[in-house]
Amino acid sequence: MKKKPLARSSNHGPFPSLQNPPSHPPQKNKLRNLDFFSIVELMADRSYLGEFELMILLAVLQLGEEAYGVPIARILEAHRGRDVSIGSVYAALERMASKGLVSSSLGDPTPERGGKAKRYFQVTDAGLRQVHETRKVLTSLWQQLPALKRRSA
């Protein structure tokens, strides 16, 4: 099947032209826009763990009382084999705190940090339940795969 090139407009750069609506009539089996937004709204109520969030929760659990940004990032770097931005770690921790998956507390200010206190993180009961649920789903998915054979190079 040959793909049609996207219509381009100088006003919209690489995006399809918004001035040329599709010429075909809508199909009955297609979701209407309202249905789509209802589904998205329902999905927003669920708290799925992304790969990065799961790794951070596991690092926090591993570190115990010493779980703050820098050691969390170091653990992730060691296991992933690539650099991890401390900003991305804190952004994910903020998202997870707003979902109730982690909580935090401030340590004592230290002279080494210019009088600033470290923010220590703990996994909440809800976070631990989410870790276990994610592990259960991933394990089930892996067990359902047919035996993976190595490709010969």
N, C-alpha and C positions, 0 to 999 in steps of 0.2 A: 504494500500500500504506500503510495507516494504521499509525503507530507506537503501540505500547502505552506508556503512561506507566510510569515506574519505580515499583516499590513502595517506599514510604517508611516508615521506622520512626522513632519519636521517639528511640530509643536510638542510631540510626546517622546522624542528620542526613540529608543529601542522598543517601546511598549506598543502593543497593538493600538490602532487608531480608535479613539473613543467616538469618532464621528461616523463610523460605518457600522451600524448595528447588524447582527447576523440576519441573513435573508431567509433562513429556514424557520418554520413555525415551531414553537416549543412542543416537546413531546410529553405525553401524559405521564410516563414513568419517571421523568426527571424530577428531582426535588425542586420545589419552589424556593425562592429566596427566604421566605418566612420560615419554612421547614429547616433550612440550613442554619439560620440564626438560632432557632430553638435548640437544635442539636448542639451547636457550639456553646450555648448558654448552659445546657445540661452537663457538658463535658467540663466546663469551668468549675463545677461544684466538686469534681473528683480531684484527688491529690495524687497524681501519678508522679513517680520519681523518674527523672531523667538520669542518664548515665553519670553525668558530672555530680548531680546531687547525691546519688547513691554512693559514689566514691567518697564524697566529702563526709557523709554520715558515717561510713565505715572508718574513715580516718579519725573522726571525732571519737568514735567508740574505742578505737585502738589507743588513742592518746590519753584517754581518761581525763584526769584533772588538769593536764597540761595542753588541752586542746584550744589553741588560739591560731590566728591566721598564718603565721610563718611556719610553724611545724606542720600544720595541715597541708600547706602548699608543698613543703619538702617531701612529705609522704607521697603525695600525688605525683610529684616529679619523679621520685624513685621508682614508683610502680608503672607509670606511664612512659617513662623514658624520654620525656620532653619537658620543657619549661612550662610552669603554670603561673599565670598572673595572680598576684596577691589580690588585685582588685576584683578579678573574676571569682575568687574564693569568697571574699566578703560580700559580693553581690549575691552569690548563691546562698550564703548564710542568711542574708537579709530576707530573701524570698522564702527560705525555709522557716525562718522565725515568724514571718507573717502567716504561714500556713500552720504554725504550731508544731513543727517537727523538731525544732531546736529552741533552746532558751539560752540566755547568756547572763553573765555577771561580770562586774569589773573587779580586777585584782587591785593590789596596792600600787600607787604610783612609784616609779623607780627613777633614780637619777640617770641611769643609762639611757632611759627613754625620754629624757628631758622633763621628767616629772609627770609623764603620761602613764596612765594605767593600761594594762592589757585587758582585752575583753575575752573572757574564757567562755567556751560553748559546751553545752551538754545536749545530748539527744533526749528528747522527751519520750514519754510512753507512746504517744501517737507516732513519733518518728521511728521508734523501735518496731512498732506494729507494721509500719510502712516498709521498713527494711526487710522484715520477715516475709511480708506479702510479695514484695518484689523478688526476693530470692526464690520463693515458692513458684512464682510464675515463670521466672527464667529457667529454673531447674526443669520444670515440666516441659517447656519449649525445647530445651536441649535434649531431653530424653525422647522427644517425639521425632527428632531428626534421624534420617537413615544414617547408617555408618558413613562417616566422611572418609573418603579415600584421598590419599595424597595424589596430586597431579604430577605426572612425570614431566620434568623440565625439558 
